[in-house]
Amino acid sequence: MTMNNKDHMRFNMIEQQIRPWNVLNQRVLNAFDVINRDDFVAEEHKTLAFSEVRLPLQGKDLMLTPAMEGRILQEIELEPTDNVLLIGSGSGFLAALAAHLGAKVTAIDINPDYTAMAQKNIDKLNISDVTFITADVKDFAVEKNSYDAIIMTGSVLEAPQKLVDALTAGGRLFAFIGMQDQTVTSGTVIKNQLNEIRQESRFEIELERLHGFEDKPQFVF
């Protein structure tokens, strides 16, 4: 069957960007084939939706690249029954992918404009089981052992303890963890294994801080 231009660009995104970044989980790769990334990109950037460029959201904020999104989803190992919490909804693309792979997604963002944009994008596609909430994760109430998977889409100094406590038995938290005033971060998976918390770094990448987790100035005397 002959592919149209959009199908060809999506195919190249998967085979030339995502798969070479060591994303080999076929469920994850299939999600990128089902959920169209250009449905979550601003009109003026749609021609670049399948490229490896970090496209603008609003202001200085940028989407993650397809390869970064794919790697996150592979490392978090979503199962069809998973209840997922996403911190930093952006345009809603990663939430849509997570909903395709899991059972239910709650996506929160500190920016109400992003929450509205993501909700609009999801509604257009009739994607169910995704809830968008405007909130600062530091003020967001989470119950212990309530989420099977938690994804933080920007870097942090460390994963908030209340999110670690929110993991179910066998639950996983993915976060980009970086040192104070450093842009190089470690894509890290934190697992609740038999109520023992284990942390493992998987890869390194440069990434800005998640909104609400900016470094506080350090005074040197």
C-alpha positions as CSV (number, residue, x, y, z in Angstrom):
1,M,0.0,0.0,0.0
2,T,1.4,3.4,-1.0
3,M,2.0,5.8,1.9
4,N,0.9,9.4,1.7
5,N,3.4,12.1,2.8
6,K,2.1,12.2,6.3
7,D,2.3,8.4,6.7
8,H,5.8,8.6,5.3
9,M,6.9,11.3,7.8
10,R,5.4,9.3,10.7
11,F,7.1,6.2,9.5
12,N,10.4,8.0,9.4
13,M,9.9,9.5,12.8
14,I,9.4,6.0,14.3
15,E,12.1,4.2,12.4
16,Q,14.8,6.9,12.1
17,Q,14.3,8.9,15.4
18,I,12.5,6.8,18.0
19,R,13.7,3.3,17.4
20,P,17.4,4.3,17.1
21,W,17.1,5.8,20.5
22,N,16.9,2.3,21.9
23,V,13.1,2.3,21.9
24,L,12.3,-1.3,20.9
25,N,9.0,-1.9,22.8
26,Q,6.5,-2.6,20.0
27,R,3.5,-1.3,22.0
28,V,5.3,2.0,22.4
29,L,6.2,2.2,18.7
30,N,2.6,1.3,17.8
31,A,1.3,4.1,19.9
32,F,3.2,6.7,17.8
33,D,1.6,5.1,14.8
34,V,-1.9,5.4,16.2
35,I,-1.8,8.8,18.0
36,N,-0.9,11.5,15.4
37,R,1.6,13.9,16.8
38,D,0.5,16.7,14.4
39,D,-2.8,16.9,16.2
40,F,-1.0,18.2,19.3
41,V,1.2,20.8,17.5
42,A,0.4,24.4,16.8
43,E,-0.9,25.1,13.3
44,E,2.3,27.0,12.3
45,H,4.5,24.1,13.3
46,K,2.5,21.2,11.9
47,T,4.9,20.6,9.0
48,L,7.6,19.9,11.6
49,A,5.4,17.7,13.8
50,F,7.2,14.5,13.0
51,S,10.7,16.0,13.1
52,E,13.3,15.7,15.9
53,V,13.0,19.4,16.7
54,R,11.7,20.6,20.1
55,L,8.7,22.6,18.9
56,P,7.4,25.6,20.8
57,L,4.4,25.4,23.1
58,Q,4.0,28.9,24.3
59,G,6.6,31.4,25.3
60,K,9.9,29.7,26.0
61,D,8.4,26.3,26.7
62,L,9.2,23.5,24.3
63,M,7.7,20.0,23.5
64,L,9.9,17.0,24.1
65,T,11.2,15.4,20.9
66,P,9.5,12.2,19.7
67,A,12.6,10.2,20.7
68,M,12.5,11.6,24.3
69,E,8.8,10.8,24.5
70,G,9.3,7.3,23.3
71,R,12.1,6.6,25.7
72,I,10.1,7.8,28.6
73,L,7.3,5.5,27.7
74,Q,9.6,2.6,27.3
75,E,11.4,3.1,30.6
76,I,8.1,3.5,32.5
77,E,6.8,0.2,31.1
78,L,3.1,1.0,31.0
79,E,0.7,-1.9,31.3
80,P,-3.0,-1.8,30.0
81,T,-4.3,-1.8,33.5
82,D,-2.1,1.1,34.8
83,N,-3.4,4.2,36.5
84,V,-1.0,7.0,35.4
85,L,-0.2,10.4,36.8
86,L,1.5,12.8,34.4
87,I,3.2,16.0,35.7
88,G,3.5,18.6,33.0
89,S,0.8,18.0,30.4
90,G,2.0,20.4,27.7
91,S,-0.1,20.0,24.6
92,G,-1.5,16.6,25.7
93,F,0.5,14.4,23.3
94,L,2.3,12.4,26.0
95,A,-1.0,12.0,27.9
96,A,-2.7,10.6,24.8
97,L,0.1,8.1,24.3
98,A,0.0,7.1,27.9
99,A,-3.8,6.6,27.7
100,H,-3.3,4.4,24.7
101,L,-0.8,2.3,26.6
102,G,-2.5,2.4,30.1
103,A,-6.0,2.4,31.5
104,K,-6.4,5.9,33.0
105,V,-4.4,9.1,32.9
106,T,-4.5,12.1,35.2
107,A,-2.4,15.0,33.8
108,I,-1.7,18.1,35.8
109,D,0.0,21.3,34.7
110,I,0.8,24.5,36.6
111,N,-0.1,26.5,33.5
112,P,-3.9,26.8,32.9
113,D,-3.3,27.6,29.2
114,Y,-1.6,24.2,28.7
115,T,-4.4,22.4,30.5
116,A,-7.0,24.1,28.3
117,M,-4.9,23.4,25.1
118,A,-4.4,19.7,26.0
119,Q,-8.0,19.2,26.9
120,K,-9.1,20.8,23.6
121,N,-6.7,18.5,21.6
122,I,-7.9,15.4,23.4
123,D,-11.5,16.3,23.0
124,K,-11.1,16.7,19.2
125,L,-9.9,13.1,19.0
126,N,-12.5,11.7,21.4
127,I,-9.8,10.1,23.6
128,S,-11.3,9.0,26.8
129,D,-9.8,8.2,30.2
130,V,-7.7,11.3,30.3
131,T,-8.3,14.0,32.9
132,F,-6.5,17.4,32.8
133,I,-6.1,19.4,36.0
134,T,-4.5,22.8,36.5
135,A,-2.4,22.5,39.7
136,D,1.0,22.8,41.2
137,V,2.2,19.3,41.9
138,K,3.5,20.5,45.3
139,D,-0.1,21.4,46.3
140,F,-1.8,18.5,44.4
141,A,-3.2,15.9,46.8
142,V,-2.2,12.3,46.1
143,E,-3.1,9.3,48.2
144,K,-0.5,6.7,49.1
145,N,-0.2,3.7,46.8
146,S,-2.6,5.2,44.3
147,Y,-0.7,5.3,41.0
148,D,0.9,2.5,39.0
149,A,3.0,4.9,37.0
150,I,4.0,8.6,37.4
151,I,5.8,10.6,34.8
152,M,7.5,14.0,35.4
153,T,8.2,15.7,32.0
154,G,10.8,18.2,33.1
155,S,13.9,18.0,35.3
156,V,13.9,18.1,39.1
157,L,16.5,18.2,41.8
158,E,14.9,15.1,43.2
159,A,11.6,13.3,43.0
160,P,9.1,14.6,45.6
161,Q,8.7,12.1,48.4
162,K,4.9,12.3,48.2
163,L,5.0,11.0,44.6
164,V,7.3,8.2,45.5
165,D,4.8,7.3,48.4
166,A,2.0,7.4,45.8
167,L,3.3,4.4,43.9
168,T,1.5,1.2,44.2
169,A,3.4,-2.0,44.9
170,G,5.3,-2.6,41.6
171,G,4.7,1.1,40.7
172,R,7.2,3.1,38.7
173,L,8.1,6.8,38.7
174,F,10.1,8.4,35.8
175,A,11.9,11.7,36.4
176,F,14.7,13.6,34.8
177,I,17.0,14.3,37.8
178,G,19.7,16.9,37.7
179,M,22.0,18.6,40.1
180,Q,21.6,22.2,41.2
181,D,22.3,24.7,38.3
182,Q,23.1,21.9,35.9
183,T,21.3,21.3,32.6
184,V,22.5,17.7,32.2
185,T,19.9,15.4,33.7
186,S,19.6,11.6,34.2
187,G,16.4,9.9,33.0
188,T,15.7,7.9,36.1
189,V,13.2,5.2,37.0
190,I,12.2,4.8,40.7
191,K,10.4,1.6,41.5
192,N,8.4,0.4,44.5
193,Q,9.4,-3.2,44.7
194,L,7.9,-5.1,47.6
195,N,7.8,-1.7,49.4
196,E,11.5,-1.2,48.8
197,I,12.3,1.9,46.8
198,R,14.9,1.4,44.1
199,Q,16.3,4.1,41.8
200,E,18.1,3.4,38.5
201,S,19.5,5.9,36.0
202,R,18.8,4.9,32.4
203,F,20.2,7.7,30.2
204,E,21.5,11.3,30.3
205,I,20.1,14.3,28.4
206,E,20.0,18.1,28.7
207,L,16.7,19.4,29.9
208,E,15.3,22.5,31.7
209,R,13.6,22.4,35.0
210,L,9.9,21.5,35.4
211,H,7.8,24.6,36.2
212,G,7.5,24.8,40.0
213,F,10.8,23.0,40.6
214,E,13.3,25.8,39.5
215,D,16.5,25.9,41.5
216,K,16.6,28.3,44.4
217,P,19.6,30.8,44.3
218,Q,22.5,29.6,46.4
219,F,24.5,32.2,48.3
220,V,28.2,31.8,48.5
221,F,30.0,33.6,51.3
